[in-house]
């Protein structure tokens, strides 16, 4: 998993609520593609016209925001089906962070397993960030001190569970975290085997 500490980038604003995982990546692509092949198909229903050409009105097709690594969106981002591939598509497209008032629960947790930082902020705190982002300024998201900063010096803090923050900073998913605790797990099992031998097959 990619580690995350600081991301400084232009931020693309998609001012919509309830952007579901089927919009982020369509079910047809999930059936056809493997991990590493999803970047061209992130947000395809908005990125492309019916004839396959790019839609110039979509923010991520605009020259100022093509390389944006941060998304600013409305509430309930990533709702709908529990498809990890939606986060794969964002990650492969180059998105490192999504800022929104709320997220689909499974999508939020999938982000943390892949190395994309989901930042929850109140809608009123997002408004000045979105306004500045539309002007093409650089937005900085710093996981070390849990802030979102703008070039004018303004900053807003966000929260993330310390275990999740530590895992992202070190690029560790749940499997990595379990492996790191292998000696503690083995010690517990050995002690538990002494206490409850009947629970362990011979």
C-alpha positions in Angstrom: 0.0 0.0 0.0 1.2 3.5 -0.7 2.2 5.6 2.3 0.6 9.0 2.7 2.1 12.0 4.5 1.6 15.2 2.6 -0.1 15.9 -0.8 0.2 19.3 -2.4 -1.7 19.6 -5.6 -4.5 21.4 -7.4 -7.8 20.1 -6.3 -10.7 19.3 -8.6 -14.2 20.1 -7.3 -17.1 17.8 -8.2 -19.9 19.7 -6.6 -22.4 16.8 -6.3 -23.8 14.7 -3.4 -24.2 11.0 -3.4 -21.6 10.1 -6.0 -21.8 6.3 -5.9 -19.2 3.7 -6.8 -21.0 2.9 -10.1 -20.2 6.4 -11.2 -16.6 6.1 -10.1 -16.2 2.9 -12.0 -18.9 1.0 -13.9 -19.8 -2.6 -13.2 -18.9 -3.6 -16.8 -15.3 -2.5 -16.2 -15.0 -4.5 -13.1 -16.0 -7.6 -15.0 -13.5 -6.9 -17.8 -10.4 -5.5 -16.2 -7.7 -6.3 -13.7 -6.0 -4.1 -11.1 -3.8 -1.6 -12.8 -6.1 -1.1 -15.8 -8.8 1.1 -14.3 -7.3 4.6 -14.7 -8.9 5.3 -18.2 -12.3 4.4 -16.8 -12.5 6.5 -13.6 -15.7 8.6 -13.9 -16.1 7.5 -17.5 -19.8 8.4 -17.5 -18.8 12.0 -17.0 -15.4 12.0 -18.7 -16.5 10.8 -22.1 -19.3 11.6 -24.5 -21.4 8.9 -26.1 -19.0 8.8 -29.1 -16.0 8.1 -26.8 -14.5 11.6 -27.0 -13.7 13.6 -23.9 -16.3 15.8 -22.4 -14.6 19.2 -22.0 -17.1 20.3 -19.4 -16.0 17.7 -16.9 -13.5 19.1 -14.4 -10.9 16.4 -14.7 -10.7 16.9 -18.5 -9.9 20.6 -18.1 -6.2 21.5 -18.5 -6.0 23.1 -15.1 -7.2 20.0 -13.3 -6.0 17.0 -15.3 -3.2 16.3 -12.9 -5.2 17.1 -9.7 -4.4 14.6 -6.9 -7.1 15.9 -4.6 -10.9 15.8 -5.1 -13.4 18.0 -3.3 -16.9 16.6 -3.4 -20.3 16.6 -1.7 -21.7 14.5 1.0 -21.9 10.7 0.9 -19.1 10.3 -1.6 -18.6 6.6 -2.5 -22.0 5.4 -1.5 -23.7 2.4 -3.2 -22.1 -0.9 -3.9 -19.1 -2.1 -1.9 -16.6 -2.3 -4.7 -12.9 -1.9 -3.9 -12.3 -1.3 -7.6 -13.8 2.2 -7.2 -10.8 3.2 -5.0 -8.5 1.3 -7.4 -9.8 3.5 -10.2 -9.2 6.8 -8.2 -5.8 5.7 -7.1 -4.7 4.6 -10.6 -6.0 7.9 -12.0 -3.7 9.7 -9.6 -6.1 10.8 -6.8 -4.4 10.7 -3.4 -7.1 12.4 -1.3 -10.8 13.0 -1.3 -12.3 15.8 0.8 -16.0 15.5 1.5 -18.5 16.0 4.3 -19.2 12.3 4.5 -18.4 9.0 2.8 -20.0 5.6 2.2 -18.7 3.5 5.1 -17.2 0.7 3.0 -15.7 3.1 0.5 -14.1 5.0 3.4 -12.5 1.9 4.8 -11.4 0.7 1.3 -9.6 4.0 0.9 -7.6 3.3 4.0 -6.6 -0.1 2.7 -5.3 1.2 -0.6 -3.6 4.5 0.5 -6.1 7.1 -0.6 -6.8 9.5 2.3 -10.5 10.3 2.9 -10.9 13.6 4.7 -14.2 14.4 6.4 -14.9 18.1 6.9 -18.0 20.0 7.7 -19.7 21.5 4.6 -19.0 25.0 5.8 -15.3 24.2 6.2 -15.2 22.8 2.7 -16.7 25.9 1.0 -13.6 28.1 1.2 -11.4 25.2 0.1 -13.6 24.5 -2.9 -13.8 28.2 -3.8 -10.0 28.5 -3.7 -9.6 25.2 -5.6 -11.7 26.4 -8.5 -9.2 29.2 -9.0 -6.4 26.6 -9.5 -4.5 27.2 -6.3 -2.4 24.5 -4.7 -4.1 22.8 -1.8 -2.0 21.0 0.8 -3.3 18.0 2.8 -0.9 17.1 5.6 -1.6 13.9 7.4 1.3 14.5 9.8 -0.6 17.3 11.6 -4.1 16.6 10.1 -4.6 19.9 8.3 -5.8 21.1 5.0 -3.9 24.3 4.1 -4.4 27.0 1.4 -1.8 29.4 0.0 -3.2 32.3 1.9 -2.2 30.7 5.2 -5.6 29.5 6.2 -5.9 26.0 7.5 -8.6 23.6 8.8 -8.0 20.6 10.9 -9.5 17.1 10.4 -9.6 14.0 12.5 -8.7 10.4 11.7 -8.4 7.5 14.2 -4.8 7.3 15.4 -4.4 3.7 14.3 -5.6 4.6 10.8 -3.4 7.7 10.6 -0.3 5.6 11.7 -1.1 2.9 9.2 -1.4 5.4 6.3 1.7 7.3 7.3 3.6 4.0 7.2 1.9 2.5 4.2 0.4 -0.4 6.1 -2.9 -2.1 5.4 -4.7 -4.5 7.8 -2.6 -7.5 6.7 0.6 -5.6 7.2 -0.5 -4.5 10.7 -1.4 -8.1 11.6 2.1 -9.3 10.4 3.7 -6.6 12.5 2.0 -8.0 15.6 2.9 -11.6 14.8 5.1 -12.0 17.9 2.5 -10.6 20.2 -0.2 -12.8 18.6 2.0 -15.9 19.0 2.7 -15.0 22.7 -1.1 -14.6 23.3 -1.8 -17.9 21.6 0.8 -19.7 23.7 -0.6 -18.3 27.0 -4.1 -19.0 25.9 -3.2 -22.5 25.0 -2.1 -23.0 28.6 -5.2 -21.4 30.0 -7.7 -23.2 27.7 -6.1 -26.3 26.2 -9.5 -27.7 25.4 -10.0 -24.9 22.8 -7.0 -26.0 20.7 -7.0 -29.2 18.6 -4.2 -31.6 19.2 
